[in-house]
Amino acid sequence: MKMSKTQSAFSFTFTSCTQTVSLVIHLISNSVAIYAAAYLVNGINFNGNWLVLLFAGLVMGAINFFVKPVLKLIAFPFILITFGLFTLVINMALLWTVDLLVKELTIETLLALFWGTVIISVVNFTLSHLIPKS
């Protein structure tokens, strides 16, 4: 079946709109997860407004998009040997990087970093499964 130029343009616009909505949802999900970790874990402090929180979510999303796949590829043998538990160490390192890049977010101890990573993972997992995929 041959598509006209209008159909293909509409299809492209709809696809890019869906991708934009998905990106915004991930940004908000990361921001909510960081806020939840700061609220629930002693040793994680967030001293900023909602714009800074969105920025922190954007930084986390960018790090997860660009750096995490490379780290997982490099650490694949360790991930395999530990049955996936080394992924938690990678996520902790990425959250620590967000802590270094966003001054309003401070993580004081390794235990706080661990529990913050667990909470952020659970919140992102839960929110990603609650939102229907198109």
N, C-alpha and C positions, 0 to 999 in steps of 0.2 A: 504494500500500500504506500503510495507516494504522498508525502506531506507537503503542504504549501509553505511558503516562506513565513506566513503569519503563524502557522501552527508550530514551526520549529522555533521561532522567536519567542512565542508564548511558553513553549516547553523549556527553553533556556532560562527565561525570566523566572518561571515557577521553580525550577531547580535551584537557581542561585538564591531565590527568596527562602526556600526551604533550608539551604545551607546557612544562610544568615541567621535564621531563627534558631537553628541548631547551635550555632556559635554563641549566640546570646544566651541560650539556655545553659550551655556549658560554663559560660562566664558567671552567670548568676549562681549556678550550682557550686562552683569553686568558691565563690564569695560566701555563700551560706555555710559551706563546709568549714571554711576558715573561721567564720564567726562562731560556729558551734564548737569548734575545738578551743577557741579562746574563752568561750563561756564555760565549758565543761572541765577544762584541764587547768589545774593550778600549775603555774610556771609558763603558761602561754598567755601573753598579754597583747591586746590590740588597742592602741591609743590613736584612733583616727575616726574620721567620719565615713559615711557610706561611699563617697567617691574614692577614698583611699582603699576601702574594702573592695570595691570593684576593680581598682588598679591591681590590688594584690591577687584577686581572682584571675585577672588578665595575665599577670606575670606567671602565676602557677600554670595556667593553660598553655602559655607559650613554652614554658620549660617542659611541660609534659608532652607537647607536640613535637618539639625539636630535639630535646636532649634525651628524653626517656627511651625512645626506640634505639638510639645508639648505645646507651648504657646497657639496655637489655640484650642487645646483640653481643656486646663485648662480654657481658657477665653470663651468657647463656650456659656455659658449663656449671657455674655455681648455682644457677637457678635450677638446672636439671638435677644436680647432686642433692640439693636441699628440698627437692619436690616443690619448688616455687616460693619457698619462704625467703629466699634472697631478694625477691621482688620487694619485700617489706623494707629491706635495707636500702634499696634503690629509692623507694618512695621517701624514706627518711632523709636521704641525702638531698633529694629534690626539694623537700619542705625546708630543710636547713638553708638551701640556696635561696628560696623565697624569703626566708628570715633575713638573710644577708642583704638582699636587694631592696626590701621594703622596710624602711626605718621604723614605721609605726607598729610593726609586728616583731615581738621579741619572744624567743623561746629560751628559757633559762637552763633547763637540764636535759640530759639525754632521756630520762624517763618521760618528761613532758613531751619531748620530740616523738618518742615511741607512741604514746597514747594519742597525741595530736594526729599522727599519721594514721593510726587505726580509725579514729573518729572521722577524719576527712575521707578515708577510703569507704567507710560504711555509708556516710552521707551521700557521697557521689554515686556509689552503687545503688543506693535506694532511690535517689532522685532520677537517675538514668533509667531505672526500670518502671518508675511511676509515670513518666512522660511517654505518651504513645509515639512510636516511630511512624513516619509517613512513608 
